[in-house]
Amino acid sequence: MDFELNSEQTMFQRVVREFCEAELKPYAAEVDETGQMRREAIRKMRDLGLLSLQVPEEYGGAGLDTISASIAVEEIGRVCGSTGLSISAHNGLGCGPIVKWGSKAQKEKWLPILMDGEHLGALALTEPQAGSDLLNGAQTFARRDADTWVINGQKAWITNVSYAPVMSVLLRTNKEAGSRGFSMILVETNRSGLTIHPPEKKMGLKGSPTHMLSFENVTVPADNLLGNEGDGFVMTMQTLDSGRISIGALSVGLAQGAFEAMVRYAQERKAFGEPIANKQAIQWMIADAALEIEAARTLVYRAAWMRDNGKDYTKMAAMAKLKASEVAERVCHDAIQIHGSYGYSREYPVERMYRDQRLMSIGEGTSQIQRLVIARRVLGEFSK
């Protein structure tokens, strides 16, 4: 396949970049310092389709392919990691399950609200004692009671929920059925008994709110079930596969932003009578960064292309996310190194980018989990 962007994708990339340069980049440091995303920019994203990247046009969405969605997330992450994470989570985790498994009534009710510029979507998977091991560790339970579900338990590290009118929640609905004992249920965030705890105090991505949730006899209608009862775990795995492409794109964006900052600084900073960009040690770091970013972006595009063409992309999504997140860490590290002591100061954006990228190798499955996914797929392919 050819990874060269077509004319529509190229034009979309240019429009998104111009928006990000004007509406996000000048405020990125403020978003980090205050922990408040720039809501004015989020509202403006509505008309660009950034809040409905892969929502079908019949429901008022942009209906874009996965490569275009990846381009959008990369461009946002390039200037503001916090906004990039929230928009990635909104589109892939918030809107995604409703688009894929929601009934017509659920789509017509919730998608217009999620795309209106005032709200963001959320997905609740992780629990205080269940991150990588959702199958055995997730205990939040929904009990069927006539025409309702009654929910009790806790969720942790949930992105965007303070801006969400509704969230998709992974819940045990049958404690004896193993992986078939999970369902995904839509829960309105104003339900009695649901507590959204204060935002977590995080190392980075401070402008993207993350919360713990407590469910105490939260009651929702039976028809809030998303998809089929018992399919929740499979739905979760498919959602994470797609989410890994988006986190890969966000990682590439963070790396690209740090790369551009390091090159500019190397050309401007003088030492021993000349720009440090003339020094071989600096040039090698720049060359390695350029190489690794291009490789990571290609993997992200390949995974996106496979998804759009109906191919099994689980392994490629894991590869893309693993490679891109580790590239982001190396490039942001070297960007600070090139900046020297200034790189350690909040005066320069590379300090923020280094903190922001650290989540990329944890969220949507740690690097260790990605390696397990890749290895198991490879071994399975060889066994055939």
Secondary structure as a PSIPRED ss2 file (coil, helix, strand):
# PSIPRED VFORMAT (PSIPRED V4.0)

   1 M C   1.000  0.000  0.000
   2 D C   1.000  0.000  0.000
   3 F C   1.000  0.000  0.000
   4 E C   1.000  0.000  0.000
   5 L C   1.000  0.000  0.000
   6 N C   1.000  0.000  0.000
   7 S H   0.000  1.000  0.000
   8 E H   0.000  1.000  0.000
   9 Q H   0.000  1.000  0.000
  10 T H   0.000  1.000  0.000
  11 M H   0.000  1.000  0.000
  12 F H   0.000  1.000  0.000
  13 Q H   0.000  1.000  0.000
  14 R H   0.000  1.000  0.000
  15 V H   0.000  1.000  0.000
  16 V H   0.000  1.000  0.000
  17 R H   0.000  1.000  0.000
  18 E H   0.000  1.000  0.000
  19 F H   0.000  1.000  0.000
  20 C H   0.000  1.000  0.000
  21 E H   0.000  1.000  0.000
  22 A H   0.000  1.000  0.000
  23 E H   0.000  1.000  0.000
  24 L C   1.000  0.000  0.000
  25 K H   0.000  1.000  0.000
  26 P H   0.000  1.000  0.000
  27 Y H   0.000  1.000  0.000
  28 A H   0.000  1.000  0.000
  29 A H   0.000  1.000  0.000
  30 E H   0.000  1.000  0.000
  31 V H   0.000  1.000  0.000
  32 D H   0.000  1.000  0.000
  33 E H   0.000  1.000  0.000
  34 T H   0.000  1.000  0.000
  35 G C   1.000  0.000  0.000
  36 Q C   1.000  0.000  0.000
  37 M C   1.000  0.000  0.000
  38 R C   1.000  0.000  0.000
  39 R H   0.000  1.000  0.000
  40 E H   0.000  1.000  0.000
  41 A H   0.000  1.000  0.000
  42 I H   0.000  1.000  0.000
  43 R H   0.000  1.000  0.000
  44 K H   0.000  1.000  0.000
  45 M H   0.000  1.000  0.000
  46 R H   0.000  1.000  0.000
  47 D H   0.000  1.000  0.000
  48 L H   0.000  1.000  0.000
  49 G C   1.000  0.000  0.000
  50 L C   1.000  0.000  0.000
  51 L C   1.000  0.000  0.000
  52 S C   1.000  0.000  0.000
  53 L C   1.000  0.000  0.000
  54 Q C   1.000  0.000  0.000
  55 V C   1.000  0.000  0.000
  56 P C   1.000  0.000  0.000
  57 E H   0.000  1.000  0.000
  58 E H   0.000  1.000  0.000
  59 Y H   0.000  1.000  0.000
  60 G C   1.000  0.000  0.000
  61 G C   1.000  0.000  0.000
  62 A C   1.000  0.000  0.000
  63 G C   1.000  0.000  0.000
  64 L C   1.000  0.000  0.000
  65 D C   1.000  0.000  0.000
  66 T H   0.000  1.000  0.000
  67 I H   0.000  1.000  0.000
  68 S H   0.000  1.000  0.000
  69 A H   0.000  1.000  0.000
  70 S H   0.000  1.000  0.000
  71 I H   0.000  1.000  0.000
  72 A H   0.000  1.000  0.000
  73 V H   0.000  1.000  0.000
  74 E H   0.000  1.000  0.000
  75 E H   0.000  1.000  0.000
  76 I H   0.000  1.000  0.000
  77 G H   0.000  1.000  0.000
  78 R H   0.000  1.000  0.000
  79 V H   0.000  1.000  0.000
  80 C C   1.000  0.000  0.000
  81 G H   0.000  1.000  0.000
  82 S H   0.000  1.000  0.000
  83 T H   0.000  1.000  0.000
  84 G H   0.000  1.000  0.000
  85 L H   0.000  1.000  0.000
  86 S H   0.000  1.000  0.000
  87 I H   0.000  1.000  0.000
  88 S H   0.000  1.000  0.000
  89 A H   0.000  1.000  0.000
  90 H H   0.000  1.000  0.000
  91 N H   0.000  1.000  0.000
  92 G H   0.000  1.000  0.000
  93 L H   0.000  1.000  0.000
  94 G H   0.000  1.000  0.000
  95 C H   0.000  1.000  0.000
  96 G H   0.000  1.000  0.000
  97 P H   0.000  1.000  0.000
  98 I H   0.000  1.000  0.000
  99 V H   0.000  1.000  0.000
 100 K H   0.000  1.000  0.000
 101 W H   0.000  1.000  0.000
 102 G C   1.000  0.000  0.000
 103 S C   1.000  0.000  0.000
 104 K H   0.000  1.000  0.000
 105 A H   0.000  1.000  0.000
 106 Q H   0.000  1.000  0.000
 107 K H   0.000  1.000  0.000
 108 E H   0.000  1.000  0.000
 109 K H   0.000  1.000  0.000
 110 W H   0.000  1.000  0.000
 111 L H   0.000  1.000  0.000
 112 P H   0.000  1.000  0.000
 113 I H   0.000  1.000  0.000
 114 L H   0.000  1.000  0.000
 115 M C   1.000  0.000  0.000
 116 D C   1.000  0.000  0.000
 117 G C   1.000  0.000  0.000
 118 E C   1.000  0.000  0.000
 119 H C   1.000  0.000  0.000
 120 L C   1.000  0.000  0.000
 121 G C   1.000  0.000  0.000
 122 A E   0.000  0.000  1.000
 123 L E   0.000  0.000  1.000
 124 A E   0.000  0.000  1.000
 125 L C   1.000  0.000  0.000
 126 T C   1.000  0.000  0.000
 127 E E   0.000  0.000  1.000
 128 P C   1.000  0.000  0.000
 129 Q C   1.000  0.000  0.000
 130 A E   0.000  0.000  1.000
 131 G C   1.000  0.000  0.000
 132 S C   1.000  0.000  0.000
 133 D C   1.000  0.000  0.000
 134 L H   0.000  1.000  0.000
 135 L H   0.000  1.000  0.000
 136 N H   0.000  1.000  0.000
 137 G H   0.000  1.000  0.000
 138 A C   1.000  0.000  0.000
 139 Q C   1.000  0.000  0.000
 140 T C   1.000  0.000  0.000
 141 F E   0.000  0.000  1.000
 142 A E   0.000  0.000  1.000
 143 R E   0.000  0.000  1.000
 144 R E   0.000  0.000  1.000
 145 D E   0.000  0.000  1.000
 146 A C   1.000  0.000  0.000
 147 D C   1.000  0.000  0.000
 148 T E   0.000  0.000  1.000
 149 W E   0.000  0.000  1.000
 150 V E   0.000  0.000  1.000
 151 I E   0.000  0.000  1.000
 152 N E   0.000  0.000  1.000
 153 G E   0.000  0.000  1.000
 154 Q E   0.000  0.000  1.000
 155 K E   0.000  0.000  1.000
 156 A E   0.000  0.000  1.000
 157 W E   0.000  0.000  1.000
 158 I E   0.000  0.000  1.000
 159 T E   0.000  0.000  1.000
 160 N C   1.000  0.000  0.000
 161 V H   0.000  1.000  0.000
 162 S H   0.000  1.000  0.000
 163 Y H   0.000  1.000  0.000
 164 A C   1.000  0.000  0.000
 165 P C   1.000  0.000  0.000
 166 V E   0.000  0.000  1.000
 167 M E   0.000  0.000  1.000
 168 S E   0.000  0.000  1.000
 169 V E   0.000  0.000  1.000
 170 L E   0.000  0.000  1.000
 171 L E   0.000  0.000  1.000
 172 R E   0.000  0.000  1.000
 173 T C   1.000  0.000  0.000
 174 N C   1.000  0.000  0.000
 175 K C   1.000  0.000  0.000
 176 E C   1.000  0.000  0.000
 177 A C   1.000  0.000  0.000
 178 G H   0.000  1.000  0.000
 179 S H   0.000  1.000  0.000
 180 R H   0.000  1.000  0.000
 181 G H   0.000  1.000  0.000
 182 F E   0.000  0.000  1.000
 183 S E   0.000  0.000  1.000
 184 M E   0.000  0.000  1.000
 185 I E   0.000  0.000  1.000
 186 L E   0.000  0.000  1.000
 187 V E   0.000  0.000  1.000
 188 E E   0.000  0.000  1.000
 189 T C   1.000  0.000  0.000
 190 N C   1.000  0.000  0.000
 191 R C   1.000  0.000  0.000
 192 S C   1.000  0.000  0.000
 193 G C   1.000  0.000  0.000
 194 L E   0.000  0.000  1.000
 195 T E   0.000  0.000  1.000
 196 I E   0.000  0.000  1.000
 197 H C   1.000  0.000  0.000
 198 P C   1.000  0.000  0.000
 199 P C   1.000  0.000  0.000
 200 E C   1.000  0.000  0.000
 201 K C   1.000  0.000  0.000
 202 K C   1.000  0.000  0.000
 203 M C   1.000  0.000  0.000
 204 G C   1.000  0.000  0.000
 205 L C   1.000  0.000  0.000
 206 K C   1.000  0.000  0.000
 207 G C   1.000  0.000  0.000
 208 S C   1.000  0.000  0.000
 209 P C   1.000  0.000  0.000
 210 T E   0.000  0.000  1.000
 211 H E   0.000  0.000  1.000
 212 M E   0.000  0.000  1.000
 213 L E   0.000  0.000  1.000
 214 S E   0.000  0.000  1.000
 215 F E   0.000  0.000  1.000
 216 E E   0.000  0.000  1.000
 217 N E   0.000  0.000  1.000
 218 V E   0.000  0.000  1.000
 219 T E   0.000  0.000  1.000
 220 V E   0.000  0.000  1.000
 221 P E   0.000  0.000  1.000
 222 A H   0.000  1.000  0.000
 223 D H   0.000  1.000  0.000
 224 N H   0.000  1.000  0.000
 225 L E   0.000  0.000  1.000
 226 L E   0.000  0.000  1.000
 227 G C   1.000  0.000  0.000
 228 N C   1.000  0.000  0.000
 229 E C   1.000  0.000  0.000
 230 G C   1.000  0.000  0.000
 231 D C   1.000  0.000  0.000
 232 G H   0.000  1.000  0.000
 233 F H   0.000  1.000  0.000
 234 V H   0.000  1.000  0.000
 235 M H   0.000  1.000  0.000
 236 T H   0.000  1.000  0.000
 237 M H   0.000  1.000  0.000
 238 Q H   0.000  1.000  0.000
 239 T H   0.000  1.000  0.000
 240 L H   0.000  1.000  0.000
 241 D H   0.000  1.000  0.000
 242 S H   0.000  1.000  0.000
 243 G H   0.000  1.000  0.000
 244 R H   0.000  1.000  0.000
 245 I H   0.000  1.000  0.000
 246 S H   0.000  1.000  0.000
 247 I H   0.000  1.000  0.000
 248 G H   0.000  1.000  0.000
 249 A H   0.000  1.000  0.000
 250 L H   0.000  1.000  0.000
 251 S H   0.000  1.000  0.000
 252 V H   0.000  1.000  0.000
 253 G H   0.000  1.000  0.000
 254 L H   0.000  1.000  0.000
 255 A H   0.000  1.000  0.000
 256 Q H   0.000  1.000  0.000
 257 G H   0.000  1.000  0.000
 258 A H   0.000  1.000  0.000
 259 F H   0.000  1.000  0.000
 260 E H   0.000  1.000  0.000
 261 A H   0.000  1.000  0.000
 262 M H   0.000  1.000  0.000
 263 V H   0.000  1.000  0.000
 264 R H   0.000  1.000  0.000
 265 Y H   0.000  1.000  0.000
 266 A H   0.000  1.000  0.000
 267 Q H   0.000  1.000  0.000
 268 E H   0.000  1.000  0.000
 269 R C   1.000  0.000  0.000
 270 K E   0.000  0.000  1.000
 271 A E   0.000  0.000  1.000
 272 F C   1.000  0.000  0.000
 273 G C   1.000  0.000  0.000
 274 E E   0.000  0.000  1.000
 275 P E   0.000  0.000  1.000
 276 I H   0.000  1.000  0.000
 277 A H   0.000  1.000  0.000
 278 N H   0.000  1.000  0.000
 279 K C   1.000  0.000  0.000
 280 Q H   0.000  1.000  0.000
 281 A H   0.000  1.000  0.000
 282 I H   0.000  1.000  0.000
 283 Q H   0.000  1.000  0.000
 284 W H   0.000  1.000  0.000
 285 M H   0.000  1.000  0.000
 286 I H   0.000  1.000  0.000
 287 A H   0.000  1.000  0.000
 288 D H   0.000  1.000  0.000
 289 A H   0.000  1.000  0.000
 290 A H   0.000  1.000  0.000
 291 L H   0.000  1.000  0.000
 292 E H   0.000  1.000  0.000
 293 I H   0.000  1.000  0.000
 294 E H   0.000  1.000  0.000
 295 A H   0.000  1.000  0.000
 296 A H   0.000  1.000  0.000
 297 R H   0.000  1.000  0.000
 298 T H   0.000  1.000  0.000
 299 L H   0.000  1.000  0.000
 300 V H   0.000  1.000  0.000
 301 Y H   0.000  1.000  0.000
 302 R H   0.000  1.000  0.000
 303 A H   0.000  1.000  0.000
 304 A H   0.000  1.000  0.000
 305 W H   0.000  1.000  0.000
 306 M H   0.000  1.000  0.000
 307 R H   0.000  1.000  0.000
 308 D H   0.000  1.000  0.000
 309 N C   1.000  0.000  0.000
 310 G C   1.000  0.000  0.000
 311 K C   1.000  0.000  0.000
 312 D C   1.000  0.000  0.000
 313 Y C   1.000  0.000  0.000
 314 T H   0.000  1.000  0.000
 315 K H   0.000  1.000  0.000
 316 M H   0.000  1.000  0.000
 317 A H   0.000  1.000  0.000
 318 A H   0.000  1.000  0.000
 319 M H   0.000  1.000  0.000
 320 A H   0.000  1.000  0.000
 321 K H   0.000  1.000  0.000
 322 L H   0.000  1.000  0.000
 323 K H   0.000  1.000  0.000
 324 A H   0.000  1.000  0.000
 325 S H   0.000  1.000  0.000
 326 E H   0.000  1.000  0.000
 327 V H   0.000  1.000  0.000
 328 A H   0.000  1.000  0.000
 329 E H   0.000  1.000  0.000
 330 R H   0.000  1.000  0.000
 331 V H   0.000  1.000  0.000
 332 C H   0.000  1.000  0.000
 333 H H   0.000  1.000  0.000
 334 D H   0.000  1.000  0.000
 335 A H   0.000  1.000  0.000
 336 I H   0.000  1.000  0.000
 337 Q H   0.000  1.000  0.000
 338 I H   0.000  1.000  0.000
 339 H H   0.000  1.000  0.000
 340 G H   0.000  1.000  0.000
 341 S H   0.000  1.000  0.000
 342 Y H   0.000  1.000  0.000
 343 G H   0.000  1.000  0.000
 344 Y H   0.000  1.000  0.000
 345 S C   1.000  0.000  0.000
 346 R C   1.000  0.000  0.000
 347 E C   1.000  0.000  0.000
 348 Y C   1.000  0.000  0.000
 349 P H   0.000  1.000  0.000
 350 V H   0.000  1.000  0.000
 351 E H   0.000  1.000  0.000
 352 R H   0.000  1.000  0.000
 353 M H   0.000  1.000  0.000
 354 Y H   0.000  1.000  0.000
 355 R H   0.000  1.000  0.000
 356 D H   0.000  1.000  0.000
 357 Q H   0.000  1.000  0.000
 358 R H   0.000  1.000  0.000
 359 L H   0.000  1.000  0.000
 360 M H   0.000  1.000  0.000
 361 S H   0.000  1.000  0.000
 362 I C   1.000  0.000  0.000
 363 G C   1.000  0.000  0.000
 364 E C   1.000  0.000  0.000
 365 G C   1.000  0.000  0.000
 366 T C   1.000  0.000  0.000
 367 S H   0.000  1.000  0.000
 368 Q H   0.000  1.000  0.000
 369 I H   0.000  1.000  0.000
 370 Q H   0.000  1.000  0.000
 371 R H   0.000  1.000  0.000
 372 L H   0.000  1.000  0.000
 373 V H   0.000  1.000  0.000
 374 I H   0.000  1.000  0.000
 375 A H   0.000  1.000  0.000
 376 R H   0.000  1.000  0.000
 377 R H   0.000  1.000  0.000
 378 V H   0.000  1.000  0.000
 379 L H   0.000  1.000  0.000
 380 G H   0.000  1.000  0.000
 381 E H   0.000  1.000  0.000
 382 F H   0.000  1.000  0.000
 383 S H   0.000  1.000  0.000
 384 K C   1.000  0.000  0.000
